[in-house]
Amino acid sequence: MNILLSLIMIFSFSAPETDLINEINKQRAAYGVRELVMNHEASRLARYRSEEMVALEFFGHSSRIYGEPDEMLLRFGVPFASLGINIAMGQENASEVLNAWLSSAPHRENLLNENFTSVGVGLAFDEDIPYWTLILISSA
């Protein structure tokens, strides 16, 4: 079995992660922007980032383990031409996190950027506090 296929089979989206991607795609459609395709590899890395923030008790776009978002994608062999990253903490569900991002100009620009074609989303919890990471990618 090819390694990429086995990695895809290992990763499974949680319901809140799937809900977030669906909500983002509804917003993009409302603005006339094509839907994002779920990217399993980017989602696996997004979950790593969320889990890292929980484990190391910090909140930030740069990883203390993997470096900047582009360095992380390169390190794990995920191809991209450009990328964007949104993070959030504390929002209980997909609607809440999406509304928070839409209320912030830089996050909204990422979400509605027509150049991005795929998305990875990762969710982790520090007890009851959700940490969300979104990685948006344009094709290489």
C-alpha positions as CSV (number, residue, x, y, z in Angstrom):
1,M,0.0,0.0,0.0
2,N,1.3,3.4,-0.9
3,I,2.4,5.5,2.2
4,L,0.2,8.5,1.4
5,L,-2.9,6.2,1.1
6,S,-2.0,4.6,4.5
7,L,-1.6,8.0,6.1
8,I,-4.9,9.2,4.7
9,M,-6.6,6.0,6.1
10,I,-5.1,6.6,9.5
11,F,-6.4,10.2,9.8
12,S,-10.0,10.7,10.4
13,F,-11.8,14.0,10.8
14,S,-13.8,14.6,14.0
15,A,-17.4,15.9,13.6
16,P,-16.4,19.5,14.7
17,E,-13.5,19.5,12.2
18,T,-15.8,18.4,9.4
19,D,-18.5,20.9,10.5
20,L,-15.9,23.7,10.3
21,I,-14.9,22.8,6.8
22,N,-18.5,22.7,5.7
23,E,-19.2,26.1,7.4
24,I,-16.2,27.7,5.7
25,N,-17.3,26.3,2.3
26,K,-20.8,27.8,2.8
27,Q,-19.3,31.2,3.5
28,R,-17.0,30.9,0.4
29,A,-20.0,30.0,-1.7
30,A,-21.9,33.0,-0.4
31,Y,-19.0,35.2,-1.7
32,G,-18.7,33.4,-5.0
33,V,-15.5,31.7,-4.1
34,R,-14.9,28.0,-4.9
35,E,-15.1,25.4,-2.2
36,L,-12.0,24.1,-0.4
37,V,-11.1,20.5,-0.7
38,M,-10.3,18.6,2.5
39,N,-6.6,17.9,2.7
40,H,-5.8,15.0,5.0
41,E,-2.1,15.7,5.3
42,A,-2.7,19.4,6.1
43,S,-5.4,18.3,8.6
44,R,-3.0,15.9,10.3
45,L,-0.5,18.8,10.7
46,A,-3.2,21.2,11.8
47,R,-4.1,18.7,14.6
48,Y,-0.4,18.4,15.5
49,R,-0.3,22.2,15.9
50,S,-3.5,22.2,18.1
51,E,-2.2,19.4,20.2
52,E,1.2,21.1,20.5
53,M,-0.5,24.3,21.8
54,V,-2.3,22.3,24.4
55,A,0.7,20.2,25.5
56,L,3.1,23.2,25.6
57,E,0.5,25.6,27.1
58,F,0.9,28.4,24.5
59,F,-1.2,30.0,21.8
60,G,0.6,31.2,18.6
61,H,0.9,30.9,14.9
62,S,4.5,29.7,15.1
63,S,5.2,26.2,16.3
64,R,7.8,25.7,19.1
65,I,8.5,22.3,17.6
66,Y,7.9,22.7,13.9
67,G,8.8,26.3,13.3
68,E,6.8,28.6,10.9
69,P,3.8,27.1,9.1
70,D,5.7,26.9,5.8
71,E,8.6,25.1,7.5
72,M,6.2,22.6,9.0
73,L,4.6,21.8,5.6
74,L,8.0,21.5,3.9
75,R,9.3,19.3,6.7
76,F,6.4,16.9,6.3
77,G,6.5,17.0,2.5
78,V,3.1,18.7,1.9
79,P,3.3,20.6,-1.4
80,F,2.0,24.2,-1.5
81,A,2.5,27.4,-3.5
82,S,1.2,29.6,-0.7
83,L,-0.5,29.1,2.6
84,G,-2.5,30.7,5.3
85,I,-3.1,29.7,8.9
86,N,-5.8,30.7,11.3
87,I,-5.9,29.6,15.0
88,A,-8.5,30.1,17.7
89,M,-9.0,29.1,21.3
90,G,-12.1,28.7,23.4
91,Q,-14.8,28.7,20.7
92,E,-17.1,25.8,21.5
93,N,-18.2,24.8,17.9
94,A,-17.6,25.4,14.2
95,S,-20.1,28.3,14.0
96,E,-18.4,30.1,16.9
97,V,-14.9,29.8,15.6
98,L,-16.0,30.7,12.0
99,N,-17.7,33.9,13.4
100,A,-14.6,34.8,15.3
101,W,-12.5,34.5,12.2
102,L,-15.0,36.4,10.0
103,S,-14.9,39.2,12.5
104,S,-11.1,39.6,12.0
105,A,-10.0,41.1,8.7
106,P,-6.8,39.0,8.4
107,H,-8.6,35.8,9.2
108,R,-11.5,36.6,6.9
109,E,-9.0,37.3,4.1
110,N,-7.5,33.9,4.5
111,L,-10.9,32.2,4.6
112,L,-12.2,34.0,1.4
113,N,-8.9,34.0,-0.5
114,E,-9.7,32.5,-3.9
115,N,-6.2,31.3,-4.4
116,F,-6.5,28.7,-1.6
117,T,-7.8,25.4,-3.0
118,S,-7.5,23.0,0.0
119,V,-7.8,23.1,3.7
120,G,-6.6,21.2,6.8
121,V,-8.3,21.6,10.2
122,G,-7.2,20.3,13.5
123,L,-8.9,20.4,16.9
124,A,-7.5,19.5,20.3
125,F,-8.7,20.1,23.9
126,D,-7.1,21.3,27.0
127,E,-9.6,19.9,29.4
128,D,-12.8,21.7,28.1
129,I,-11.0,24.4,26.1
130,P,-10.9,23.8,22.4
131,Y,-7.8,24.8,20.3
132,W,-8.5,25.1,16.6
133,T,-5.9,25.3,13.8
134,L,-6.8,25.9,10.1
135,I,-4.2,25.5,7.3
136,L,-5.2,26.9,3.9
137,I,-3.1,25.9,0.9
138,S,-2.9,26.9,-2.7
139,S,-1.6,24.2,-5.1
140,A,2.1,24.0,-5.9
